[in-house]
């Protein structure tokens, strides 16, 4: 994957994450505060916890930091997969966000 391809795919991932936060705020009583700074999105929860998603351009990876741990994702041609477990980014994000919000939340690619 070229740097440009990585940035296009990573930008689409961050955009889908932001839209997911907006949708959750519109459809539920969960109050997520998402803020983007360059290649990083911080999601803050009502209980003070956070999830941080940031791009690691030199590695062509997306990193997710949550209460449950840190995860590194690479694009496999179809999905962003964790480099250790092979789990999919949006499934992991939904699991981590649900744990931190105390209610089921759903995220999906655009």
N, CA, C and O atoms as CSV, one atom per row, in Angstrom:
chain,resi,resn,atom,element,x,y,z
A,1,UNK,N,N,0.842,-1.168,0.000
A,1,UNK,CA,C,0.000,0.000,0.000
A,1,UNK,C,C,0.896,1.242,0.000
A,1,UNK,O,O,1.862,1.327,0.758
A,2,UNK,N,N,0.562,2.180,-0.846
A,2,UNK,CA,C,1.326,3.429,-0.884
A,2,UNK,C,C,0.880,4.340,0.268
A,2,UNK,O,O,-0.149,4.105,0.901
A,3,UNK,N,N,1.666,5.364,0.517
A,3,UNK,CA,C,1.302,6.334,1.552
A,3,UNK,C,C,-0.041,6.992,1.228
A,3,UNK,O,O,-0.864,7.198,2.120
A,4,UNK,N,N,-0.259,7.322,-0.045
A,4,UNK,CA,C,-1.505,7.961,-0.455
A,4,UNK,C,C,-2.701,7.027,-0.249
A,4,UNK,O,O,-3.752,7.461,0.222
A,5,UNK,N,N,-2.544,5.754,-0.599
A,5,UNK,CA,C,-3.623,4.780,-0.377
A,5,UNK,C,C,-3.928,4.636,1.111
A,5,UNK,O,O,-5.091,4.576,1.511
A,6,UNK,N,N,-2.880,4.582,1.925
A,6,UNK,CA,C,-3.085,4.498,3.370
A,6,UNK,C,C,-3.879,5.696,3.865
A,6,UNK,O,O,-4.846,5.536,4.610
A,7,UNK,N,N,-3.478,6.893,3.457
A,7,UNK,CA,C,-4.153,8.095,3.943
A,7,UNK,C,C,-5.606,8.140,3.483
A,7,UNK,O,O,-6.474,8.570,4.243
A,8,UNK,N,N,-5.889,7.709,2.260
A,8,UNK,CA,C,-7.276,7.674,1.781
A,8,UNK,C,C,-8.114,6.719,2.622
A,8,UNK,O,O,-9.211,7.073,3.052
A,9,UNK,N,N,-7.611,5.521,2.859
A,9,UNK,CA,C,-8.354,4.523,3.639
A,9,UNK,C,C,-8.461,4.927,5.108
A,9,UNK,O,O,-9.507,4.742,5.731
A,10,UNK,N,N,-7.388,5.473,5.656
A,10,UNK,CA,C,-7.393,5.896,7.062
A,10,UNK,C,C,-8.327,7.083,7.259
A,10,UNK,O,O,-9.022,7.166,8.271
A,11,UNK,N,N,-8.346,7.994,6.304
A,11,UNK,CA,C,-9.250,9.145,6.382
A,11,UNK,C,C,-10.704,8.678,6.360
A,11,UNK,O,O,-11.537,9.215,7.090
A,12,UNK,N,N,-11.015,7.685,5.532
A,12,UNK,CA,C,-12.371,7.131,5.480
A,12,UNK,C,C,-12.740,6.490,6.822
A,12,UNK,O,O,-13.881,6.606,7.269
A,13,UNK,N,N,-11.783,5.816,7.463
A,13,UNK,CA,C,-12.025,5.201,8.774
A,13,UNK,C,C,-12.336,6.276,9.811
A,13,UNK,O,O,-13.311,6.149,10.553
A,14,UNK,N,N,-11.526,7.333,9.877
A,14,UNK,CA,C,-11.754,8.393,10.859
A,14,UNK,C,C,-13.083,9.102,10.610
A,14,UNK,O,O,-13.790,9.453,11.555
A,15,UNK,N,N,-13.419,9.310,9.348
A,15,UNK,CA,C,-14.691,9.939,9.010
A,15,UNK,C,C,-15.863,9.065,9.460
A,15,UNK,O,O,-16.834,9.575,10.018
A,16,UNK,N,N,-15.782,7.760,9.224
A,16,UNK,CA,C,-16.838,6.839,9.658
A,16,UNK,C,C,-16.954,6.821,11.179
A,16,UNK,O,O,-18.059,6.730,11.714
A,17,UNK,N,N,-15.835,6.908,11.871
A,17,UNK,CA,C,-15.840,6.955,13.335
A,17,UNK,C,C,-16.561,8.222,13.810
A,17,UNK,O,O,-17.395,8.158,14.714
A,18,UNK,N,N,-16.244,9.364,13.208
A,18,UNK,CA,C,-16.889,10.624,13.599
A,18,UNK,C,C,-18.391,10.584,13.318
A,18,UNK,O,O,-19.191,11.023,14.144
A,19,UNK,N,N,-18.769,10.064,12.163
A,19,UNK,CA,C,-20.197,9.951,11.830
A,19,UNK,C,C,-20.906,9.002,12.798
A,19,UNK,O,O,-22.055,9.233,13.173
A,20,UNK,N,N,-20.210,7.934,13.198
A,20,UNK,CA,C,-20.777,7.011,14.174
A,20,UNK,C,C,-21.050,7.692,15.502
A,20,UNK,O,O,-22.089,7.451,16.117
A,21,UNK,N,N,-20.136,8.537,15.952
A,21,UNK,CA,C,-20.345,9.282,17.201
A,21,UNK,C,C,-21.540,10.223,17.078
A,21,UNK,O,O,-22.358,10.325,17.992
A,22,UNK,N,N,-21.631,10.908,15.941
A,22,UNK,CA,C,-22.766,11.817,15.724
A,22,UNK,C,C,-24.082,11.045,15.735
A,22,UNK,O,O,-25.056,11.482,16.349
A,23,UNK,N,N,-24.113,9.889,15.050
A,23,UNK,CA,C,-25.329,9.073,15.005
A,23,UNK,C,C,-25.716,8.584,16.393
A,23,UNK,O,O,-26.891,8.616,16.758
A,24,UNK,N,N,-24.737,8.134,17.167
A,24,UNK,CA,C,-25.005,7.657,18.532
A,24,UNK,C,C,-25.592,8.783,19.369
A,24,UNK,O,O,-26.546,8.565,20.116
A,25,UNK,N,N,-25.035,9.982,19.255
A,25,UNK,CA,C,-25.565,11.129,20.013
A,25,UNK,C,C,-26.993,11.471,19.593
A,25,UNK,O,O,-27.808,11.871,20.425
A,26,UNK,N,N,-27.296,11.314,18.311
A,26,UNK,CA,C,-28.644,11.612,17.812
A,26,UNK,C,C,-29.664,10.548,18.213
A,26,UNK,O,O,-30.824,10.870,18.468
A,27,UNK,N,N,-29.240,9.279,18.272
A,27,UNK,CA,C,-30.175,8.167,18.445
A,27,UNK,C,C,-30.262,7.614,19.865
A,27,UNK,O,O,-31.176,6.847,20.167
A,28,UNK,N,N,-29.337,7.983,20.732
A,28,UNK,CA,C,-29.320,7.421,22.085
A,28,UNK,C,C,-29.174,8.543,23.110
A,28,UNK,O,O,-29.002,9.711,22.759
A,29,UNK,N,N,-29.245,8.159,24.384
A,29,UNK,CA,C,-29.004,9.139,25.439
A,29,UNK,C,C,-27.538,9.169,25.861
A,29,UNK,O,O,-27.170,9.854,26.815
A,30,UNK,N,N,-26.707,8.421,25.140
A,30,UNK,CA,C,-25.270,8.429,25.402
A,30,UNK,C,C,-24.700,9.750,24.907
A,30,UNK,O,O,-24.991,10.168,23.787
A,31,UNK,N,N,-23.904,10.399,25.717
A,31,UNK,CA,C,-23.334,11.692,25.358
A,31,UNK,C,C,-21.847,11.523,25.064
A,31,UNK,O,O,-21.011,11.601,25.964
A,32,UNK,N,N,-21.531,11.289,23.787
A,32,UNK,CA,C,-20.138,11.167,23.370
A,32,UNK,C,C,-19.643,12.517,22.893
A,32,UNK,O,O,-20.342,13.231,22.174
A,33,UNK,N,N,-18.438,12.857,23.295
A,33,UNK,CA,C,-17.809,14.080,22.800
A,33,UNK,C,C,-16.616,13.639,21.963
A,33,UNK,O,O,-15.610,13.178,22.502
A,34,UNK,N,N,-16.728,13.781,20.647
A,34,UNK,CA,C,-15.607,13.406,19.786
A,34,UNK,C,C,-14.929,14.659,19.266
A,34,UNK,O,O,-15.581,15.601,18.815
A,35,UNK,N,N,-13.610,14.651,19.337
A,35,UNK,CA,C,-12.819,15.778,18.854
A,35,UNK,C,C,-11.705,15.239,17.972
A,35,UNK,O,O,-11.028,14.267,18.309
A,36,UNK,N,N,-11.536,15.895,16.840
A,36,UNK,CA,C,-10.488,15.481,15.910
A,36,UNK,C,C,-9.420,16.546,15.822
A,36,UNK,O,O,-9.705,17.736,15.684
A,37,UNK,N,N,-8.183,16.090,15.904
A,37,UNK,CA,C,-7.024,16.944,15.708
A,37,UNK,C,C,-6.104,16.222,14.738
A,37,UNK,O,O,-5.428,15.266,15.116
A,38,UNK,N,N,-6.075,16.673,13.495
A,38,UNK,CA,C,-5.252,16.022,12.485
A,38,UNK,C,C,-5.646,14.566,12.314
A,38,UNK,O,O,-6.796,14.263,11.996
A,39,UNK,N,N,-4.704,13.671,12.523
A,39,UNK,CA,C,-4.933,12.244,12.374
A,39,UNK,C,C,-5.302,11.554,13.670
A,39,UNK,O,O,-5.037,10.363,13.836
A,40,UNK,N,N,-5.915,12.290,14.599
A,40,UNK,CA,C,-6.298,11.693,15.879
A,40,UNK,C,C,-7.718,12.099,16.244
A,40,UNK,O,O,-8.097,13.264,16.123
A,41,UNK,N,N,-8.503,11.112,16.696
A,41,UNK,CA,C,-9.848,11.363,17.206
A,41,UNK,C,C,-9.888,10.914,18.651
A,41,UNK,O,O,-9.495,9.793,18.974
A,42,UNK,N,N,-10.365,11.794,19.525
A,42,UNK,CA,C,-10.561,11.464,20.934
A,42,UNK,C,C,-12.058,11.416,21.194
A,42,UNK,O,O,-12.786,12.364,20.899
A,43,UNK,N,N,-12.503,10.298,21.750
A,43,UNK,CA,C,-13.901,10.144,22.142
A,43,UNK,C,C,-13.944,10.177,23.661
A,43,UNK,O,O,-13.346,9.327,24.320
A,44,UNK,N,N,-14.649,11.156,24.218
A,44,UNK,CA,C,-14.781,11.285,25.672
A,44,UNK,C,C,-16.176,10.842,26.079
A,44,UNK,O,O,-17.166,11.162,25.421
A,45,UNK,N,N,-16.234,10.097,27.180
A,45,UNK,CA,C,-17.481,9.562,27.710
A,45,UNK,C,C,-17.889,10.335,28.957
A,45,UNK,O,O,-17.065,11.002,29.583
A,46,UNK,N,N,-19.162,10.240,29.308
A,46,UNK,CA,C,-19.706,10.970,30.460
A,46,UNK,C,C,-18.978,10.623,31.755
A,46,UNK,O,O,-18.900,11.457,32.657
A,47,UNK,N,N,-18.443,9.401,31.862
A,47,UNK,CA,C,-17.748,8.985,33.082
A,47,UNK,C,C,-16.294,9.459,33.137
A,47,UNK,O,O,-15.563,9.117,34.066
A,48,UNK,N,N,-15.878,10.246,32.142
A,48,UNK,CA,C,-14.515,10.777,32.127
A,48,UNK,C,C,-13.509,9.926,31.379
A,48,UNK,O,O,-12.383,10.368,31.151
A,49,UNK,N,N,-13.886,8.717,30.992
A,49,UNK,CA,C,-12.953,7.868,30.250
A,49,UNK,C,C,-12.878,8.316,28.791
A,49,UNK,O,O,-13.735,9.058,28.309
A,50,UNK,N,N,-11.846,7.855,28.104
A,50,UNK,CA,C,-11.636,8.237,26.717
A,50,UNK,C,C,-11.216,7.036,25.880
A,50,UNK,O,O,-10.674,6.054,26.388
A,51,UNK,N,N,-11.480,7.143,24.596
A,51,UNK,CA,C,-10.895,6.265,23.585
A,51,UNK,C,C,-10.179,7.185,22.614
A,51,UNK,O,O,-10.728,8.199,22.182
A,52,UNK,N,N,-8.952,6.823,22.277
A,52,UNK,CA,C,-8.171,7.620,21.334
A,52,UNK,C,C,-7.820,6.747,20.143
A,52,UNK,O,O,-7.306,5.639,20.297
A,53,UNK,N,N,-8.102,7.257,18.959
A,53,UNK,CA,C,-7.756,6.585,17.709
A,53,UNK,C,C,-6.819,7.518,16.962
A,53,UNK,O,O,-7.155,8.677,16.718
A,54,UNK,N,N,-5.642,7.015,16.597
A,54,UNK,CA,C,-4.721,7.865,15.853
A,54,UNK,C,C,-4.019,7.093,14.754
A,54,UNK,O,O,-3.898,5.869,14.806
A,55,UNK,N,N,-3.563,7.831,13.766
A,55,UNK,CA,C,-2.893,7.242,12.615
A,55,UNK,C,C,-1.398,7.172,12.862
A,55,UNK,O,O,-0.789,8.114,13.367
A,56,UNK,N,N,-0.827,6.054,12.501
A,56,UNK,CA,C,0.622,5.870,12.536
A,56,UNK,C,C,1.081,5.755,11.091
A,56,UNK,O,O,1.254,4.657,10.560
A,57,UNK,N,N,1.276,6.919,10.463
A,57,UNK,CA,C,1.559,6.979,9.024
A,57,UNK,C,C,2.775,6.168,8.603
A,57,UNK,O,O,2.690,5.439,7.615
A,58,UNK,N,N,3.909,6.258,9.305
A,58,UNK,CA,C,5.084,5.511,8.837
A,58,UNK,C,C,4.862,3.988,8.840
A,58,UNK,O,O,5.468,3.266,8.048
A,59,UNK,N,N,3.993,3.511,9.735
A,59,UNK,CA,C,3.730,2.076,9.847
A,59,UNK,C,C,2.519,1.628,9.040
A,59,UNK,O,O,2.256,0.432,8.916
A,60,UNK,N,N,1.779,2.594,8.490
A,60,UNK,CA,C,0.506,2.313,7.798
A,60,UNK,C,C,-0.447,1.574,8.719
A,60,UNK,O,O,-1.082,0.594,8.329
A,61,UNK,N,N,-0.534,2.064,9.955
A,61,UNK,CA,C,-1.410,1.466,10.962
A,61,UNK,C,C,-2.323,2.517,11.577
A,61,UNK,O,O,-2.045,3.716,11.544
A,62,UNK,N,N,-3.414,2.028,12.135
A,62,UNK,CA,C,-4.323,2.830,12.946
A,62,UNK,C,C,-4.273,2.239,14.343
A,62,UNK,O,O,-4.431,1.030,14.516
A,63,UNK,N,N,-4.053,3.081,15.337
A,63,UNK,CA,C,-3.972,2.612,16.720
A,63,UNK,C,C,-5.193,3.061,17.486
A,63,UNK,O,O,-5.681,4.177,17.311
A,64,UNK,N,N,-5.685,2.168,18.348
A,64,UNK,CA,C,-6.828,2.454,19.210
A,64,UNK,C,C,-6.376,2.237,20.651
A,64,UNK,O,O,-5.848,1.176,20.985
A,65,UNK,N,N,-6.582,3.236,21.501
A,65,UNK,CA,C,-6.268,3.124,22.926
A,65,UNK,C,C,-7.566,3.265,23.707
A,65,UNK,O,O,-8.282,4.257,23.567
A,66,UNK,N,N,-7.864,2.263,24.533
A,66,UNK,CA,C,-9.082,2.242,25.342
A,66,UNK,C,C,-8.729,1.722,26.726
A,66,UNK,O,O,-7.596,1.311,26.977
A,67,UNK,N,N,-9.716,1.744,27.627
A,67,UNK,CA,C,-9.473,1.202,28.972
A,67,UNK,C,C,-8.979,-0.238,28.922
A,67,UNK,O,O,-8.149,-0.649,29.733
A,68,UNK,N,N,-9.498,-1.001,27.960
A,68,UNK,CA,C,-9.157,-2.429,27.879
A,68,UNK,C,C,-7.782,-2.692,27.278
A,68,UNK,O,O,-7.300,-3.823,27.314
A,69,UNK,N,N,-7.142,-1.656,26.722
A,69,UNK,CA,C,-5.801,-1.852,26.176
A,69,UNK,C,C,-5.567,-1.074,24.900
A,69,UNK,O,O,-6.377,-0.238,24.498
A,70,UNK,N,N,-4.438,-1.368,24.271
A,70,UNK,CA,C,-4.062,-0.727,23.029
A,70,UNK,C,C,-4.073,-1.737,21.897
A,70,UNK,O,O,-3.693,-2.894,22.083
A,71,UNK,N,N,-4.510,-1.298,20.719
A,71,UNK,CA,C,-4.667,-2.188,19.572
A,71,UNK,C,C,-4.096,-1.507,18.338
A,71,UNK,O,O,-4.208,-0.293,18.174
A,72,UNK,N,N,-3.484,-2.307,17.476
A,72,UNK,CA,C,-2.888,-1.798,16.241
A,72,UNK,C,C,-3.560,-2.493,15.064
A,72,UNK,O,O,-3.703,-3.716,15.060
A,73,UNK,N,N,-3.975,-1.711,14.063
A,73,UNK,CA,C,-4.727,-2.240,12.924
A,73,UNK,C,C,-4.016,-1.927,11.617
A,73,UNK,O,O,-3.473,-0.839,11.429
A,74,UNK,N,N,-4.031,-2.908,10.715
A,74,UNK,CA,C,-3.538,-2.737,9.350
A,74,UNK,C,C,-4.639,-3.135,8.390
A,74,UNK,O,O,-5.443,-4.021,8.680
A,75,UNK,N,N,-4.670,-2.477,7.255
A,75,UNK,CA,C,-5.684,-2.766,6.249
A,75,UNK,C,C,-5.279,-4.023,5.489
A,75,UNK,O,O,-4.159,-4.118,4.987
A,76,UNK,N,N,-6.200,-4.995,5.405
A,76,UNK,CA,C,-5.891,-6.274,4.750
A,76,UNK,C,C,-6.421,-6.375,3.321
A,76,UNK,O,O,-6.424,-7.452,2.725
A,77,UNK,N,N,-6.864,-5.255,2.785
A,77,UNK,CA,C,-7.451,-5.258,1.457
A,77,UNK,C,C,-8.962,-5.119,1.495
A,77,UNK,O,O,-9.583,-4.714,0.513
A,78,UNK,N,N,-9.550,-5.459,2.639
A,78,UNK,CA,C,-11.003,-5.345,2.801
A,78,UNK,C,C,-11.385,-4.689,4.123
A,78,UNK,O,O,-12.356,-3.935,4.184
A,79,UNK,N,N,-10.623,-4.973,5.186
A,79,UNK,CA,C,-10.951,-4.491,6.530
A,79,UNK,C,C,-9.675,-4.081,7.260
A,79,UNK,O,O,-8.571,-4.488,6.899
A,80,UNK,N,N,-9.859,-3.262,8.300
A,80,UNK,CA,C,-8.773,-2.933,9.216
A,80,UNK,C,C,-8.750,-4.033,10.275
A,80,UNK,O,O,-9.720,-4.203,11.014
A,81,UNK,N,N,-7.648,-4.780,10.352
A,81,UNK,CA,C,-7.530,-5.931,11.251
A,81,UNK,C,C,-6.440,-5.700,12.287
A,81,UNK,O,O,-5.378,-5.154,11.993
A,82,UNK,N,N,-6.741,-6.141,13.531
A,82,UNK,CA,C,-5.765,-6.064,14.610
A,82,UNK,C,C,-4.566,-6.937,14.257
A,82,UNK,O,O,-4.729,-8.067,13.798
A,83,UNK,N,N,-3.374,-6.416,14.471
A,83,UNK,CA,C,-2.163,-7.125,14.085
A,83,UNK,C,C,-1.894,-8.353,14.958
A,83,UNK,O,O,-1.108,-9.217,14.570
A,84,UNK,N,N,-2.525,-8.445,16.115
A,84,UNK,CA,C,-2.328,-9.609,16.989
A,84,UNK,C,C,-3.475,-10.603,16.891
A,84,UNK,O,O,-3.248,-11.792,16.668
A,85,UNK,N,N,-4.695,-10.132,17.055
A,85,UNK,CA,C,-5.839,-11.056,17.121
A,85,UNK,C,C,-6.546,-11.250,15.783
A,85,UNK,O,O,-7.250,-12.242,15.593
A,86,UNK,N,N,-6.366,-10.313,14.858
A,86,UNK,CA,C,-7.071,-10.372,13.583
A,86,UNK,C,C,-8.482,-9.823,13.648
A,86,UNK,O,O,-9.201,-9.853,12.650
A,87,UNK,N,N,-8.896,-9.317,14.815
A,87,UNK,CA,C,-10.251,-8.781,14.949
A,87,UNK,C,C,-10.383,-7.486,14.145
A,87,UNK,O,O,-9.391,-6.816,13.855
A,88,UNK,N,N,-11.617,-7.151,13.794
A,88,UNK,CA,C,-11.904,-6.011,12.929
A,88,UNK,C,C,-12.047,-4.732,13.750
A,88,UNK,O,O,-12.586,-4.763,14.857
A,89,UNK,N,N,-11.568,-3.606,13.215
A,89,UNK,CA,C,-11.516,-2.338,13.932
A,89,UNK,C,C,-12.873,-1.909,14.489
A,89,UNK,O,O,-12.985,-1.637,15.684
A,90,UNK,N,N,-13.906,-1.842,13.643
A,90,UNK,CA,C,-15.194,-1.307,14.098
A,90,UNK,C,C,-15.859,-2.220,15.123
A,90,UNK,O,O,-16.577,-1.742,16.001
A,91,UNK,N,N,-15.631,-3.521,15.022
A,91,UNK,CA,C,-16.150,-4.437,16.044
A,91,UNK,C,C,-15.462,-4.186,17.378
A,91,UNK,O,O,-16.112,-4.163,18.424
A,92,UNK,N,N,-14.149,-3.999,17.340
A,92,UNK,CA,C,-13.401,-3.710,18.572
A,92,UNK,C,C,-13.788,-2.348,19.141
A,92,UNK,O,O,-13.940,-2.204,20.354
A,93,UNK,N,N,-13.947,-1.353,18.275
A,93,UNK,CA,C,-14.355,-0.029,18.735
A,93,UNK,C,C,-15.718,-0.090,19.415
A,93,UNK,O,O,-15.913,0.504,20.475
A,94,UNK,N,N,-16.655,-0.804,18.810
A,94,UNK,CA,C,-17.992,-0.935,19.405
A,94,UNK,C,C,-17.919,-1.621,20.761
A,94,UNK,O,O,-18.596,-1.208,21.703
A,95,UNK,N,N,-17.104,-2.663,20.868
A,95,UNK,CA,C,-16.959,-3.385,22.140
A,95,UNK,C,C,-16.363,-2.472,23.205
A,95,UNK,O,O,-16.888,-2.396,24.316
A,96,UNK,N,N,-15.275,-1.777,22.880
A,96,UNK,CA,C,-14.616,-0.895,23.849
A,96,UNK,C,C,-15.523,0.266,24.241
A,96,UNK,O,O,-15.632,0.598,25.422
A,97,UNK,N,N,-16.173,0.884,23.259
A,97,UNK,CA,C,-17.046,2.024,23.544
A,97,UNK,C,C,-18.246,1.590,24.375
A,97,UNK,O,O,-18.675,2.318,25.270
A,98,UNK,N,N,-18.788,0.414,24.089
A,98,UNK,CA,C,-19.927,-0.094,24.863
A,98,UNK,C,C,-19.531,-0.315,26.318
A,98,UNK,O,O,-20.281,0.025,27.233
A,99,UNK,N,N,-18.346,-0.887,26.524
A,99,UNK,CA,C,-17.846,-1.115,27.885
A,99,UNK,C,C,-17.693,0.212,28.625
A,99,UNK,O,O,-18.078,0.323,29.788
A,100,UNK,N,N,-17.134,1.212,27.957
A,100,UNK,CA,C,-16.867,2.486,28.617
A,100,UNK,C,C,-18.131,3.330,28.787
A,100,UNK,O,O,-18.218,4.127,29.721
A,101,UNK,N,N,-19.106,3.165,27.900
A,101,UNK,CA,C,-20.352,3.930,28.000
A,101,UNK,C,C,-21.361,3.253,28.918
A,101,UNK,O,O,-22.285,3.906,29.404
A,102,UNK,N,N,-21.202,1.958,29.164
A,102,UNK,CA,C,-22.150,1.230,30.001
A,102,UNK,C,C,-23.456,0.919,29.285
A,102,UNK,O,O,-24.474,0.653,29.924
A,103,UNK,N,N,-23.422,0.954,27.956
A,103,UNK,CA,C,-24.590,0.594,27.153
A,103,UNK,C,C,-24.109,0.160,25.772
A,103,UNK,O,O,-23.030,0.566,25.340
A,104,UNK,N,N,-24.889,-0.652,25.082
A,104,UNK,CA,C,-24.455,-1.129,23.770
A,104,UNK,C,C,-24.396,-0.002,22.739
A,104,UNK,O,O,-25.361,0.739,22.556
A,105,UNK,N,N,-23.271,0.110,22.082
A,105,UNK,CA,C,-23.083,1.104,21.029
A,105,UNK,C,C,-22.601,0.379,19.771
A,105,UNK,O,O,-21.911,-0.637,19.847
A,106,UNK,N,N,-22.979,0.922,18.621
A,106,UNK,CA,C,-22.630,0.288,17.348
A,106,UNK,C,C,-21.867,1.279,16.472
A,106,UNK,O,O,-22.273,2.429,16.308
A,107,UNK,N,N,-20.760,0.808,15.916
A,107,UNK,CA,C,-19.991,1.558,14.934
A,107,UNK,C,C,-19.839,0.682,13.711
A,107,UNK,O,O,-19.783,-0.542,13.824
A,108,UNK,N,N,-19.771,1.300,12.535
A,108,UNK,CA,C,-19.616,0.543,11.295
A,108,UNK,C,C,-18.847,1.374,10.291
A,108,UNK,O,O,-18.853,2.604,10.355
A,109,UNK,N,N,-18.177,0.695,9.351
A,109,UNK,CA,C,-17.495,1.448,8.288
A,109,UNK,C,C,-18.510,2.183,7.421
A,109,UNK,O,O,-19.680,1.804,7.365
A,110,UNK,N,N,-18.064,3.219,6.757
A,110,UNK,CA,C,-18.965,4.020,5.901
A,110,UNK,C,C,-19.451,3.199,4.725
A,110,UNK,O,O,-20.214,3.697,3.897
